[in-house]
Amino acid sequence: MLAERGVQVEGSPEFVPDLAGWRRERVPEFPTRRWTLAPDWACEILPPSTRAYDQRIKRPFYARIGIRHLWFIDLDARTLTVSDLMNDRWVELGVHGDEDLIRAAPFEDFELMLGAL
């Protein structure tokens, strides 16, 4: 059985990131119901219809629940913005474009060519 798509951590409403990931050592077994542990990484794709909500509402919410790595993919600008949570605040680590070859947390072991994605 697959886990439900939403995530609901204690004391928070259910939320649904566009993409999310958990480190294996934090989640040794795939849940059979709802995810109840905040992901280590979330990625939001920013279409015009949800851009403001993702940046103004989800971004501070993700910091509050302790998501450590946040990516924003801007389809119009064709960019990836990478941020890490440090001392309860988002620190922007870089904005990358199509031709950039990057290593970004939490996937720093892999070289990513953004244009190929």
DSSP file with accessible surface (Angstrom, degrees, kcal/mol):
  #  RESIDUE AA STRUCTURE BP1 BP2  ACC     N-H-->O    O-->H-N    N-H-->O    O-->H-N    TCO  KAPPA ALPHA  PHI   PSI    X-CA   Y-CA   Z-CA
    1    1 A M              0   0  190      0, 0.0     2,-0.2     0, 0.0    32,-0.0   0.000 360.0 360.0 360.0 138.0    0.0    0.0    0.0
    2    2 A L        -     0   0  142      1,-0.1    30,-0.1    30,-0.0     2,-0.1  -0.595 360.0-107.3 -89.1 150.0    1.3    3.5   -0.9
    3    3 A A        -     0   0   18     -2,-0.2    31,-0.2    28,-0.2    30,-0.1  -0.389  42.1 -98.1 -69.2 150.9    1.3    6.4    1.5
    4    4 A E        -     0   0   77     29,-0.8    31,-0.4     1,-0.1    -1,-0.1  -0.330  33.5-115.5 -66.0 156.9   -1.2    9.1    1.0
    5    5 A R  S    S+     0   0  179     29,-0.1    -1,-0.1    -3,-0.1    -2,-0.1   0.839  87.3  79.8 -68.4 -34.9    0.2   12.2   -0.9
    6    6 A G        -     0   0    2     10,-0.1    29,-1.3     8,-0.0     2,-0.4  -0.242  67.0-141.3 -76.9 162.9   -0.2   14.7    1.9
    7    7 A V  B     -Ab  15  35A   2      8,-2.6     8,-2.5    27,-0.1     2,-0.4  -0.982  16.0-178.1-122.0 133.4    2.1   15.3    4.9
    8    8 A Q        -     0   0   83     27,-2.9     2,-0.2    -2,-0.4     6,-0.2  -0.873   4.6-172.9-136.7 104.0    0.7   16.1    8.4
    9    9 A V    >   -     0   0   16     -2,-0.4     3,-1.9     4,-0.4    28,-0.1  -0.612  45.2 -75.9 -90.2 157.3    3.2   16.8   11.1
   10   10 A E  T 3  S+     0   0  197     26,-0.5    -1,-0.1     1,-0.3    26,-0.0  -0.202 117.1  11.8 -55.9 131.6    2.0   17.2   14.7
   11   11 A G  T 3  S+     0   0   76      1,-0.2    -1,-0.3    -3,-0.1    -2,-0.0   0.580 112.1  92.5  80.2  10.1    0.4   20.6   15.4
   12   12 A S  S <  S-     0   0   12     -3,-1.9    -1,-0.2    53,-0.0     3,-0.1  -0.950  76.5-107.2-133.8 155.4    0.2   21.6   11.7
   13   13 A P        -     0   0   86      0, 0.0    -4,-0.4     0, 0.0     2,-0.1  -0.317  51.4 -85.7 -72.1 162.4   -2.4   21.3    8.9
   14   14 A E        -     0   0   90     -6,-0.2     2,-0.3    -8,-0.1    -6,-0.2  -0.416  52.2-174.0 -64.9 142.9   -1.9   18.8    6.1
   15   15 A F  B     -A    7   0A  16     -8,-2.5    -8,-2.6    -2,-0.1    -3,-0.0  -0.959  19.1-150.2-139.0 158.8    0.3   20.1    3.3
   16   16 A V        -     0   0   45     -2,-0.3   -10,-0.1   -10,-0.2     2,-0.1  -0.869  11.2-161.8-133.9  97.8    1.3   18.8   -0.1
   17   17 A P        -     0   0   11      0, 0.0     3,-0.1     0, 0.0    27,-0.1  -0.431  29.0-121.7 -70.4 156.1    4.7   19.9   -1.5
   18   18 A D  S    S+     0   0   59     25,-0.5     2,-0.3     1,-0.3    26,-0.2   0.924  98.0   2.0 -63.0 -43.5    5.2   19.4   -5.3
   19   19 A L  E    S+C   43   0B  87     24,-1.8    24,-2.5     2,-0.0     2,-0.3  -0.988  75.3 174.2-139.1 149.2    8.2   17.2   -4.5
   20   20 A A  E     -C   42   0B  33     -2,-0.3     2,-0.3    22,-0.2    22,-0.2  -0.989   8.3-166.3-153.1 155.7    9.6   16.0   -1.2
   21   21 A G  E     -C   41   0B  20     20,-2.2    19,-1.9    -2,-0.3    20,-1.9  -0.998   5.9-157.9-148.3 148.8   12.2   13.7    0.1
   22   22 A W        -     0   0   50     -2,-0.3     2,-0.2    17,-0.2     5,-0.0  -0.962  30.3-110.9-123.2 140.8   13.2   12.1    3.4
   23   23 A R    >>  -     0   0   91     -2,-0.4     3,-1.4     1,-0.1     4,-1.4  -0.503  28.0-125.7 -69.0 138.8   16.6   10.7    4.4
   24   24 A R  T 34 S+     0   0  206      1,-0.3     3,-0.2     2,-0.2    -1,-0.1   0.848 108.3  59.6 -56.0 -38.0   16.5    7.0    4.7
   25   25 A E  T 34 S+     0   0  143      1,-0.2    -1,-0.3     2,-0.1    -2,-0.0   0.771 108.3  45.9 -67.1 -21.2   17.9    7.0    8.2
   26   26 A R  T <4 S+     0   0   94     -3,-1.4    -1,-0.2     1,-0.2    -2,-0.2   0.735 125.4  30.0 -87.9 -26.8   15.0    9.2    9.3
   27   27 A V     <  +     0   0   27     -4,-1.4    -1,-0.2    -3,-0.2    -2,-0.1  -0.680  65.6 167.1-132.8  78.0   12.4    7.0    7.6
   28   28 A P  S    S+     0   0  108      0, 0.0     2,-0.4     0, 0.0    -1,-0.1   0.790  71.8  42.3 -66.9 -24.8   13.7    3.4    7.5
   29   29 A E  S    S-     0   0  164     -3,-0.1     3,-0.1    -5,-0.0     0, 0.0  -0.980  90.0-116.7-125.5 134.0   10.2    2.1    6.4
   30   30 A F        -     0   0  124     -2,-0.4     2,-0.0     1,-0.1     5,-0.0  -0.450  40.6-113.7 -63.2 128.9    7.9    3.6    3.9
   31   31 A P        -     0   0   30      0, 0.0   -28,-0.2     0, 0.0     4,-0.1  -0.347  14.2-150.7 -67.3 148.8    4.7    4.7    5.7
   32   32 A T  S    S+     0   0   92      2,-0.1     2,-0.1   -29,-0.1     3,-0.1   0.572  82.8  20.6 -94.0 -11.6    1.5    2.8    4.8
   33   33 A R  S    S-     0   0  166      1,-0.3   -29,-0.8   -30,-0.1     2,-0.1  -0.153 117.1 -16.4-124.1-134.2   -0.7    5.8    5.5
   34   34 A R        -     0   0   70    -31,-0.2     2,-0.3    -2,-0.1    -1,-0.3  -0.416  66.8-109.6 -77.3 146.1   -0.1    9.5    5.8
   35   35 A W  B     +b    7   0A  30    -29,-1.3   -27,-2.9   -31,-0.4    -1,-0.1  -0.597  35.9 176.6 -70.6 131.5    3.4   11.0    6.2
   36   36 A T        +     0   0  106     -2,-0.3   -26,-0.5   -29,-0.2     2,-0.4   0.331  55.2  78.7-120.7   5.8    3.8   12.4    9.7
   37   37 A L  S    S-     0   0   66    -28,-0.1   -28,-0.1   -10,-0.0   -29,-0.0  -0.959  86.4-112.4-117.6 131.0    7.4   13.4    9.6
   38   38 A A        -     0   0   10     -2,-0.4    -2,-0.1    27,-0.2    24,-0.0  -0.341  39.8-111.2 -59.4 139.1    8.5   16.7    8.0
   39   39 A P        -     0   0    1      0, 0.0    29,-0.3     0, 0.0   -17,-0.2  -0.261   8.7-134.0 -67.7 159.9   10.6   16.0    4.9
   40   40 A D  S    S+     0   0   13    -19,-1.9    29,-1.7     1,-0.2    28,-0.5   0.741  92.6  26.7 -79.3 -27.4   14.2   16.9    4.8
   41   41 A W  E     -Cd  21  69B  25    -20,-1.9   -20,-2.2    27,-0.2     2,-0.4  -0.994  64.5-176.8-139.8 138.0   13.8   18.5    1.3
   42   42 A A  E     -Cd  20  70B   0     27,-2.0    29,-2.3    -2,-0.4     2,-0.4  -0.989   6.1-163.9-133.6 148.1   10.9   20.1   -0.5
   43   43 A C  E     -Cd  19  71B   1    -24,-2.5   -24,-1.8    -2,-0.4   -25,-0.5  -0.999   3.3-165.6-132.8 128.6   10.7   21.5   -4.0
   44   44 A E  E     - d   0  72B   0     27,-2.5    29,-2.7    -2,-0.4     2,-0.5  -0.957  13.2-144.1-115.3 134.0    8.0   23.8   -5.2
   45   45 A I  E     - d   0  73B  55     -2,-0.4    29,-0.2    27,-0.2     9,-0.1  -0.854  19.2-141.7 -95.4 129.9    7.3   24.5   -8.9
   46   46 A L        +     0   0    4     27,-3.3    30,-0.4    -2,-0.5    29,-0.3  -0.635  28.2 167.4-103.8  80.0    6.3   28.2   -9.3
   47   47 A P    >>  -     0   0   39      0, 0.0     4,-1.6     0, 0.0     3,-1.3  -0.492  52.1-104.8 -78.5 160.8    3.6   28.7  -11.9
   48   48 A P  T 34 S+     0   0   96      0, 0.0     4,-0.4     0, 0.0     3,-0.1   0.859 117.5  62.2 -54.5 -32.8    1.9   32.1  -11.9
   49   49 A S  T 34 S+     0   0  107      1,-0.2     4,-0.1     2,-0.1    -3,-0.0   0.780 120.9  18.6 -69.0 -27.0   -1.2   30.7  -10.2
   50   50 A T  T <> S+     0   0   52     -3,-1.3     4,-2.9     2,-0.1     5,-0.3   0.389  92.2 104.9-123.7   3.6    0.6   29.5   -7.0
   51   51 A R  H  X S+     0   0   57     -4,-1.6     4,-2.3     1,-0.2     5,-0.3   0.925  85.3  43.9 -53.0 -52.6    3.8   31.5   -7.0
   52   52 A A  H  > S+     0   0   58     -4,-0.4     4,-3.1     1,-0.2     5,-0.5   0.925 115.2  49.0 -63.3 -42.1    2.7   34.0   -4.3
   53   53 A Y  H  >>S+     0   0  132      1,-0.2     4,-2.3     2,-0.2     5,-2.0   0.937 111.8  48.8 -63.2 -46.6    1.2   31.3   -2.1
   54   54 A D  I  <>S+     0   0    4     -4,-2.9     5,-1.5     3,-0.2    -1,-0.2   0.907 120.1  37.0 -61.3 -41.0    4.3   29.1   -2.4
   55   55 A Q  I  <5S+     0   0   83     -4,-2.3    -2,-0.2    -5,-0.3    -1,-0.2   0.878 126.1  34.3 -82.0 -37.8    6.7   31.9   -1.5
   56   56 A R  I  <5S+     0   0  181     -4,-3.1    -3,-0.2    -5,-0.3    -2,-0.2   0.805 133.3  20.2 -90.1 -30.4    4.6   33.8    1.1
   57   57 A I  I  X5S+     0   0   75     -4,-2.3     4,-1.6    -5,-0.5    -3,-0.2   0.846 126.5  40.3-105.4 -55.0    2.8   31.0    2.9
   58   58 A K  I  ><S+     0   0   23     -5,-2.0     4,-3.3     2,-0.2     5,-0.2   0.906 108.9  59.9 -67.4 -41.0    4.6   27.7    2.3
   59   59 A R  H  ><S+     0   0   54     -5,-1.5     4,-1.7    -6,-0.3    -1,-0.2   0.949 111.6  37.6 -57.0 -53.4    8.2   29.1    2.6
   60   60 A P  H  > S+     0   0   69      0, 0.0     4,-2.4     0, 0.0    -1,-0.2   0.881 116.2  54.9 -67.6 -32.1    7.8   30.3    6.2
   61   61 A F  H  X S+     0   0   30     -4,-1.6     4,-2.0     2,-0.2    -2,-0.2   0.936 106.2  51.2 -62.7 -45.0    5.6   27.3    7.1
   62   62 A Y  H  X>S+     0   0    0     -4,-3.3     5,-2.3     1,-0.2     4,-0.6   0.885 110.2  49.7 -61.7 -37.0    8.3   24.9    5.9
   63   63 A A  H ><5S+     0   0   15     -4,-1.7     3,-1.0    -5,-0.2    -1,-0.2   0.932 108.1  54.2 -65.3 -43.0   10.9   26.8    8.1
   64   64 A R  H 3<5S+     0   0  153     -4,-2.4    -2,-0.2     1,-0.3    -1,-0.2   0.877 110.8  44.2 -61.1 -37.4    8.5   26.5   11.1
   65   65 A I  H 3<5S-     0   0   29     -4,-2.0    -1,-0.3    -5,-0.1   -27,-0.2   0.501 119.5-108.5 -91.0  -0.6    8.2   22.7   10.8
   66   66 A G  T <<5 +     0   0   37     -3,-1.0     2,-0.3    -4,-0.6    -3,-0.2   0.699  52.3 166.1  90.0  22.7   11.9   22.3   10.2
   67   67 A I      < -     0   0    0     -5,-2.3    -1,-0.2     1,-0.2   -27,-0.2  -0.564  22.0-158.8 -67.4 128.1   12.3   21.3    6.5
   68   68 A R        +     0   0  133    -28,-0.5    17,-2.4   -29,-0.3     2,-0.4   0.782  67.0  39.2 -86.3 -29.5   16.1   21.8    6.0
   69   69 A H  E     -dE  41  84B   7    -29,-1.7   -27,-2.0    15,-0.2     2,-0.4  -0.986  62.4-176.8-128.4 132.6   16.4   22.2    2.2
   70   70 A L  E     -dE  42  83B   0     13,-2.7    13,-2.7    -2,-0.4     2,-0.4  -0.994   2.6-172.1-133.3 129.4   14.0   24.1   -0.1
   71   71 A W  E     -dE  43  82B  15    -29,-2.3   -27,-2.5    -2,-0.4     2,-0.5  -0.948   6.0-162.4-117.3 140.2   14.1   24.4   -3.8
   72   72 A F  E     -dE  44  81B   6      9,-2.2     9,-2.8    -2,-0.4     2,-0.6  -0.993   5.6-159.5-118.3 124.3   12.0   26.7   -6.0
   73   73 A I  E     -dE  45  80B  52    -29,-2.7   -27,-3.3    -2,-0.5     2,-0.8  -0.923   3.7-161.2-103.3 117.5   11.8   25.9   -9.7
   74   74 A D  E  >> - E   0  79B  28      5,-2.7     5,-1.6    -2,-0.6     4,-1.4  -0.883   4.5-170.6-100.7 106.7   10.6   28.9  -11.7
   75   75 A L  T  45S+     0   0  102     -2,-0.8    -1,-0.2   -29,-0.3     5,-0.0   0.862  84.1  50.9 -67.3 -36.2    9.4   27.6  -15.1
   76   76 A D  T  45S+     0   0  115    -30,-0.4    -1,-0.2     1,-0.2    -2,-0.0   0.937 120.3  33.5 -67.4 -46.7    9.1   31.1  -16.6
   77   77 A A  T  45S-     0   0   59      2,-0.1    -1,-0.2    20,-0.0    -2,-0.2   0.600 102.6-133.0 -83.7 -12.1   12.6   32.2  -15.7
   78   78 A R  T  <5 +     0   0  144     -4,-1.4    20,-0.6     1,-0.2     2,-0.3   0.937  60.4 132.9  56.7  50.8   13.9   28.6  -16.1
   79   79 A T  E   < -EF  74  97B  35     -5,-1.6    -5,-2.7    18,-0.2     2,-0.5  -0.912  51.6-145.8-130.0 158.8   15.8   28.9  -12.8
   80   80 A L  E     -EF  73  96B   6     16,-2.4    16,-2.9    -2,-0.3     2,-0.5  -0.996  13.0-160.0-122.2 122.7   16.3   26.8   -9.7
   81   81 A T  E     -EF  72  95B  24     -9,-2.8    -9,-2.2    -2,-0.5     2,-0.5  -0.925   8.9-159.9-103.7 125.2   16.6   28.7   -6.3
   82   82 A V  E     +EF  71  94B   2     12,-2.7    11,-3.1    -2,-0.5    12,-1.2  -0.915  14.0 174.1-110.3 127.3   18.3   26.6   -3.6
   83   83 A S  E     -EF  70  92B   0    -13,-2.7   -13,-2.7    -2,-0.5     2,-0.4  -0.969  15.0-157.8-131.9 148.5   17.9   27.6    0.1
   84   84 A D  E     -EF  69  91B  20      7,-2.3     7,-2.7    -2,-0.3     2,-0.6  -0.947  25.3-117.6-121.4 147.8   18.9   25.9    3.3
   85   85 A L  E     + F   0  90B  24    -17,-2.4     2,-0.4    -2,-0.4     5,-0.2  -0.746  38.8 171.6 -85.9 118.5   17.4   26.5    6.8
   86   86 A M  E >   - F   0  89B  85      3,-3.1     3,-1.3    -2,-0.6    -2,-0.0  -0.989  68.8 -12.5-132.7 122.3   20.0   28.0    9.1
   87   87 A N  T 3  S-     0   0  154     -2,-0.4    -1,-0.1     1,-0.3     3,-0.1   0.903 128.2 -55.8  53.1  45.5   19.1   29.2   12.6
   88   88 A D  T 3  S+     0   0  137      1,-0.2     2,-0.4   -25,-0.1    -1,-0.3   0.653 121.0 100.7  65.2  17.4   15.3   29.0   11.7
   89   89 A R  E <  S-F   86   0B 186     -3,-1.3    -3,-3.1   -26,-0.0     2,-0.4  -0.984  76.2-112.9-131.9 147.0   15.8   31.3    8.7
   90   90 A W  E     -F   85   0B  37     -2,-0.4     2,-0.5    -5,-0.2    -5,-0.2  -0.615  27.0-164.6 -78.6 130.8   16.1   30.5    5.0
   91   91 A V  E     -F   84   0B  58     -7,-2.7    -7,-2.3    -2,-0.4     2,-0.5  -0.982  18.0-133.6-116.0 120.0   19.5   31.3    3.5
   92   92 A E  E     -F   83   0B 116     -2,-0.5    -9,-0.3    -9,-0.2     3,-0.1  -0.628  21.8-176.7 -76.1 122.8   19.6   31.4   -0.3
   93   93 A L  E     -     0   0B  87    -11,-3.1     2,-0.3    -2,-0.5   -10,-0.2   0.644  58.6 -36.6 -95.3 -18.2   22.6   29.4   -1.5
   94   94 A G  E     -F   82   0B  16    -12,-1.2   -12,-2.7     2,-0.0     2,-0.5  -0.852  38.9-126.4 167.8 156.4   22.2   30.1   -5.2
   95   95 A V  E     -F   81   0B  74     -2,-0.3     2,-0.3   -14,-0.2   -14,-0.2  -0.998  35.2-168.5-120.9 123.7   20.0   30.7   -8.2
   96   96 A H  E     -F   80   0B  43    -16,-2.9   -16,-2.4    -2,-0.5     2,-0.2  -0.869   4.7-154.4-120.2 149.1   20.9   28.5  -11.1
   97   97 A G  E >   -F   79   0B  19     -2,-0.3     3,-1.8   -18,-0.2    17,-0.4  -0.509  40.0 -77.5-115.1-177.2   19.9   28.5  -14.8
   98   98 A D  T 3  S+     0   0   45    -20,-0.6    17,-2.2     1,-0.3    18,-0.2   0.792 125.0  43.7 -48.4 -45.2   19.5   26.0  -17.7
   99   99 A E  T 3  S+     0   0  156     15,-0.2    -1,-0.3    16,-0.1     2,-0.2   0.500  89.2 112.9 -86.5  -3.7   23.2   25.7  -18.6
  100  100 A D    <   -     0   0   66     -3,-1.8    14,-1.6    13,-0.0     2,-0.6  -0.477  54.6-152.2 -76.1 140.2   24.4   25.4  -15.0
  101  101 A L  E     +G  113   0C  95     12,-0.2     2,-0.3    -2,-0.2    12,-0.2  -0.956  33.2 176.1-106.1 116.7   26.0   22.2  -13.7
  102  102 A I  E     -G  112   0C  10     10,-2.9    10,-3.2    -2,-0.6     2,-0.4  -0.850  38.6-155.2-128.9 161.0   25.3   22.1  -10.0
  103  103 A R        +     0   0  138     -2,-0.3     2,-0.4     8,-0.2     5,-0.2  -0.981  32.6 173.6-127.2 115.8   25.6   20.1   -6.8
  104  104 A A    >   -     0   0    7     -2,-0.4     3,-2.4     6,-0.4     6,-0.2  -0.990  31.3 -69.4-133.5 136.2   23.0   21.2   -4.3
  105  105 A A  T 3  S+     0   0   14     -2,-0.4   -22,-0.1     1,-0.3   -35,-0.1  -0.313 114.5  21.9 -59.2 140.7   21.9   19.9   -1.0
  106  106 A P  T 3  S+     0   0   18      0, 0.0    -1,-0.3     0, 0.0     3,-0.2  -0.931 132.7  43.6 -93.3  17.9   20.6   17.4   -0.2
  107  107 A F    X   +     0   0   68     -3,-2.4     3,-2.3     1,-0.2    -3,-0.3  -0.089  67.4 132.4-110.3  34.8   21.8   15.9   -3.5
  108  108 A E  T 3   +     0   0   76      1,-0.3    -1,-0.2    -5,-0.2    -3,-0.1   0.676  63.7  68.1 -65.7 -14.1   25.3   17.2   -3.4
  109  109 A D  T 3  S+     0   0  130     -3,-0.2     2,-0.4    -5,-0.1    -1,-0.3   0.611  97.5  64.2 -76.6 -10.7   26.7   13.8   -4.3
  110  110 A F  S <  S-     0   0  132     -3,-2.3     2,-0.5    -6,-0.2    -6,-0.4  -0.933  78.0-136.1-118.4 137.7   25.1   14.1   -7.8
  111  111 A E        -     0   0  111     -2,-0.4     2,-0.5    -8,-0.1    -8,-0.2  -0.803  26.0-160.2 -89.9 126.1   26.0   16.6  -10.5
  112  112 A L  E     -G  102   0C  35    -10,-3.2   -10,-2.9    -2,-0.5     2,-0.7  -0.920  15.9-157.0-113.3 131.6   22.8   18.0  -12.0
  113  113 A M  E >>  -G  101   0C  75     -2,-0.5     3,-0.9   -12,-0.2     4,-0.8  -0.927  13.8-156.7-101.6 108.9   22.5   19.8  -15.4
  114  114 A L  G >4 S+     0   0   23    -14,-1.6     3,-1.2    -2,-0.7   -16,-0.2   0.876  87.4  58.9 -59.8 -40.8   19.3   21.8  -15.0
  115  115 A G  G 34 S+     0   0   35    -17,-2.2    -1,-0.3   -15,-0.3   -16,-0.1   0.834 102.3  55.7 -59.5 -29.0   18.5   22.1  -18.7
  116  116 A A  G <4        0   0   85     -3,-0.9    -1,-0.3   -18,-0.2    -2,-0.2   0.747 360.0 360.0 -75.1 -22.0   18.3   18.3  -18.8
  117  117 A L    <<        0   0  148     -3,-1.2    -1,-0.2    -4,-0.8    -2,-0.2   0.736 360.0 360.0 -83.5 360.0   15.7   18.2  -16.1
